Amino acid sequence: MLDNTESDGEHLVSKGADALICTPGLRFLFLTNGYDKQKIVYLDAPTYVNLGVRVVVGLLKKIPGLQ
């Protein structure tokens, strides 16, 4: 699901997000509130700027239960 909530993590979790992909800068602003930290992917600036889709897919494949 795409985030149209301006990074409202609680809303995304309540909607049943399988994983969360966070843009640079959200690492310290995002409250996990019990959400499985293994299902949160934090992108670094180079990956985000270069739209490193392969990197994101690779990170998602490492999350248990998402394959």
N, C-alpha and C positions, 0 to 999 in steps of 0.2 A: 504494500500500500504506500502511496506517496504521502508525504507530510504536507498538509495544507494548513497546519495549525501554528506556524511560526515556532516550531520546536517545543510544543507542549507535550513533554514526555508522558505525563500522566494520561492524557487523552489517547496518545498512541498505544500505550500499554493496555488501556481499557478497551480499545478497539481490537485487541488481539494481535498486535504486531509480533511477527515471528523473530524479527531481529531489528535493531536500530543502527543506522549508519549516521554518524555524527560528523559534521563538517569541522574544520579547524576552529578552535576557540570554544567549543562546547564541552570539552573534557571537564573543565572545572565549573561549568555553569549548569550542567545537566544533573539533576537529582535522580538517582536510580530507583529510590523508593522500593527496594526489594526486587526489582526486575533483575533477572539473571545477567550478571556482568559479562558472562561468556558470550552473550548474544548481542553485545554492544560493540560496534566497530567504530573506532575513532580514526578518521582520516588525517594524515599529515598534510601540510600545505602543498608540497610538490604533487602528491597524488591527486589532491582535490583540484588544483589549478590545471593539471594536465589531463583531467578526467580519466584517471587510471582505472578504467572499468575492469581490466583483467586483475588488477590488484584487489579490487573490491570483491569480485567474484571469488578469487582465491581465499580471501579472508572469510567470506560467507561459507565456503565449503568446509572450513575448519570448525564451524559451529556444529556441535552434535545435534542431530535431529533435523537439520535443514536440508538434507540431501534428498 
